[in-house]
Amino acid sequence: MPGAGAQLLRLDLLGPHEYPGIGPALKDDFLDEVGHNYKLDAARLHADPAYANRVYGHVAHDPDGSRWLQYWFFSYYNDKAFLGFGLHEGDLEMIQLRLGADEQPDVATFAQHSGGERANWAQVHRHPDQDGPRPLVYVARGSHASYLRPGKHDGPVVPDYNDAGGPLVDPALDVISDAGPGWVLWPGSWGSTRSTNPLESNSPRGPAAHGQWRRPSAFHASADEFDEASYERGDAIAEAAPPAPSLSVSRVGDQATVGFQVPPAAGRPAPAHLVVTLGTPDDSLAPLTYRFDVTGNSGEVTLPTDLGSGEGYEVRASVASDDGQASPVVREAVPDPPPRAPAGSGGGG
């Protein structure tokens, strides 16, 4: 909470030029997560419909006369660090679709880290519904990079992964533009992270600070051409990663314990990390991901999350080598708690 006389930090306090009654908004300003408990704070925000599962739509008019529909996605933090790389506060990703003369999309650009990938509209997977076909975006686990296909993808330092096994999210759409809301044009950074080496990234600035906000065609031209065969090759390379583990999940009190066993495989790397995500199949719980350093092909870990009396949890887990090559993900349900005894019941003598 703010001190005496200070204003409560809210989205409507952020604007392109000044903070009302405080002073100018500067490029060096940033938001800072107090305590840095990213997992639990992100889960708390995810429980609020005002923040959970939303995308921000922008109609971009390029100087070349083309018109683009942009969809910006904000994540509370980047968790590529589940393999020890690149944790930073705040993460902003996007895709964009160019509209042709018939007002229908003809090409797409999917942002990935510092670059992107371009494709024809016919190459984009789509989800048909009552409002017409919409693009499917395969979001990389942890890094949030946007991909046209599921699978294993080249990424900075370690690969990106999306096995299409997570929930299919149907986000709500909020429209943003140069007219506002003010936070879109705020010049500061969405987080306090500053990179100190090539493995790290700065916290992002808002959508209007990115080049494609005003020049979407240039961003599209700079992106890599989509190559279906490269995705197929990435899926086929299993020898660089440990085999998938088998899991056993138990519930002791309010916590889940996960046992794992990795079958021996000649020529395959040994597991160095166990990555476990706790969530629910219907996405009612924002996934909580934990990394454990392991030695040997088997072991047991206890997740730090308090399950309380909640039901319907599941874990998704994989093992990874020292250089970040991850096995396929396996999933297992967490046992529900035993039924509570009715109030007033009990033995008598």
N, C-alpha and C positions, 0 to 999 in steps of 0.2 A: 504494500500500500504506500502511496506517496506521503511525504512528510507534510507538516502543517503548511498550508498555503500553496502547495504544489498541485498541479492538475493530474487527474487520473489519465494514464496512457490508454487512449482508445484509437481506433482506426480513424475516426473523424478528426483527430488531432494532427494527422499527417497530411501535408499538402506540398505543392511544388515550391512555395516561396517562403512561408513563415509558419510558425506555430502561434496560433491566436493568443495574444497577450504575453508571449514569451520571447520571441525573437526569430531571426531568420533560420530557415531550414538549409542545412549545408550538406555538401557531398560527403564529408567526413563523418556525418552522424550515423549512428547505427543502433539497432535494437539488440538487447543482450538478454539472453535467457538466464535468470537468476537460479543458481544451483546446478544448472546443466543436467537436469534429470530428464533428458529428452524423451525417453520411452514413455514414462508415465505421464508426463505433461502432454505429449502428443495424443496419447490415448484419452486423456481427459478432454482435450479439445475435440477429438473425433466424436465424442459422445454428444456434442452440441451440434444440432442440425444447421446452425448458422455457418459452421466451418467445415463440416465433414462432407467429403465427396462432392466438391464443387469445382467447376472449371470457369474460367473467365474469358468471354468471347470478345474479340475486337475485329472490326472491319478495317483493314489496312488498305489505303489507296496509294499505290506505288507511283513514283514520278513517271514511269513508263506508261501509265494509263491503266494498268491492270488492277484488279480488285481481289483481295485475299481475305478469307475467313481464318482468323487465328484463334487458337484455343490454348490458354496459358494455365499451367498446373503448378500450384504452390504446395510444397511439402515442408513440414515443420523442421525437419533436419535430413541430411544426407547420411545414410547408414551404410555406405560402401565399407565403413569401418568394421562391419561384422567379420571381415577377413583382415582387419588391422590396417586398412588404408582409407584415407580421405574423409574422415568424419568432419562435417562442418554444419553450423547452424543455418537453417534455411536452405531451400533448394527450389529453383524455378526452372521448369521445362515447358515445352510447347510443341504443337504441330500447327501447320497451316495448309489451307487448301485454296488454290486459285480458281476463280470462277471464270468460265468461258463465256462466249457470246450468248449461249443459251441459258445462262445463269446457273449452270450445273458445274460441279468441280471437274477440272481436267488434269491437274497435277497436284501433288502433295509433297510437303517437306516435313520430316520428322527430326526434331532437334535431339542431338546425342552429345553430351558433354560440351566441348568447345566447338563442335561442328554439327553435321547433320547428314541426312540421307534423303535423296529425292527420288520420286517415282511417278509414273502415270497413275491416274485415278483407277484405271482398270486393274492395277497391281496391288491396290490397297484392299486388305480384308475388311469386310463390312458386316454390320449387324442390322438386318432389316427390321423395321418396326412400323408402327402406324404413321410415323412422320417421315417415312422414307429411309433409305439406307444411310447408315452413319459409320464413320471409320472406326475400326478396332485398333487400339494402341496397346502393344505389348510392352509393359513397363518393366524395366530391368530391376531385379531385386536389389534394394539398397541404394543404387545410384539414381534410379528413376529415369534413366535415359529411355527415349521412346523408340521402339523398333516396329518394323513392318511385319515381322514374323517371330514366333517363339523360338527359343533355342539358346545356344551359346554364341556369344558375339565378342569380337575383339573390343577391348576397352583399355583405357589408360592403366598401365601397370598390371592389373589382373582383369580377366574376362568379365563381361556382363552375362547375367543369366535371367531367362524367363521361360519356365516350362509350361506356361498357360494353365497351371494347376490351381492358381489362386482364384478368388472370387471375381466375377464379372461385374464391375462397378458401372452403374448407370448414373453419372453425375448430374447435378443440377447446374444450370447455366446462368451466370451473371454477366451482363454486358458492361464493358469498360471502354473508355475512349479518352481522347485528349480533353474532353469536357469533365472527366472525373470517373469515379470518385477520386478524391485528392491523393489517397495512398498510392494510386497507380503512377502518379507523376512525382511522388516524393523522391528526392535525390539520394537519400541515405541507403544503407545496407540492411538487409533483412537477416541480421545475425551479427555476431561480433568476431567470427572466425577470420583470421588473416593467415594466408599460407606462409609457411616457413621453409618448404622444400617442394620439389616437383610432384610429390605424392599427395599434396594437399590442395585445396581450393579455397578461395575467399567466399564468404557469404555473399549471396547475389544481391544485385540491385533490382528494383521493380521493373515491370514490363516495358515502360516507356524509355528506360535507359538502354535497351538492347537495340542493336542496329536494325533488326528485322521489323521492329515496330513501325518504322517509316520506310524502309527499303526491303520489303519481303522478297522481291525478285532477285536482288543481289544475294540474299541469304540462300535462296533456292539454287542459284547458279553456282555458289561455292560449295554446296553439299555434294557428297559422294553419290554416284549413280547406284540405284538399287540393283543388286545382283542376287537373284534367287539361288544360284549355285553356291555362293559363298555361305549362305545360311545352311544349306544342306551339308557342306563340308564341315562347318562348325559343329553340327549335330553328330556327325559321324566320328569325330575325334574323341574317343573315350580313353585311349591308352595314356593320355597325359594326366588323368585324374584317378584318385582311388575308386574302387568299386563302391556301389551304394551300400549303406549299412542296413542291417535289420534292426528293428526297434522293439523294445518292450517298455510300456508306460504304466506306471502305477501312481496312485494318489495316496499320499500319507499326510493326514491332517488337511491343511489348506494349501499344500504344495504338490506339484507334479515332479516325479522322478523319472528320468529317461535313461534306460539302458540301451547300449548300442553294441553291435558286433559287425565288423567289416571282414568279409571273407578274404583270405589270402589270395593274391593273384600275382603270378610271376611277371616282372617287368613293370608293374604299376607302382606309383609312389605310395608311401605309407601315409596314413592320415595324421595330420598335425593339429587340425582344428575340427571341432564339432560345432555346427551352426544349427540352432534350434529356434523355430518360430512358434510362438503360442498364439492361437487365434480361435476364431469360430468360423464354420463353413459359410454362414450367412453374413459375415463381415460385421456382426454386431459388436465385436471387440476389435479395436485397431490392433493389428498384429504387433507383437512384441518379440524382437529378435535378440538372441543372446549367442555369444561366441565363447566356447570353452577350449582351451588348449588341452590336447590329449596326448598320451603316450601309449603306443601299442594299438592293437586292433579291436579292443573291447574296453568297456568301462561303463560308468554310471554317473550321471550329473543330476542335480536338483535345481529346478528353475526357481529364481528368487521371487517370482510373482505370487502374491497371495490370491488364491482362487476363491476363498470364502465358500459360500454355498452354491456358487455358480455351476451350471451344467452346460453340456454341449461343447466343451473345449476340444481342440485337437492340436497335435504338434506336427510340424513339418520339419524334417531334418536332413542334413547332408553333411558329408565330411569333405575336408579340403586339404590339399598338400601345402607345404610351406610356401610355395610360390603362387597360391591362390587358385589352383585348378580344382574345381569342385565336382563332387560326384552328383549323379541324379538325386533328386529330392524324393524322400519317402514320407509317408504320413501315417499317423496312428491316433486313434481317439484316446482322450484322457477319460478314465473311468469317472462316472458321476459319483457324487458323495452318497453314502448310504442314507436311506430315508430316516428322517428324524422321528424319534418316538413321540406319540401324541402327548400333549401337555397333560400332566396329572397322572400319567401311567407309571407303572413301576410296581415292583413287588411289595408285598406286605406280610407281616408275620403275626 
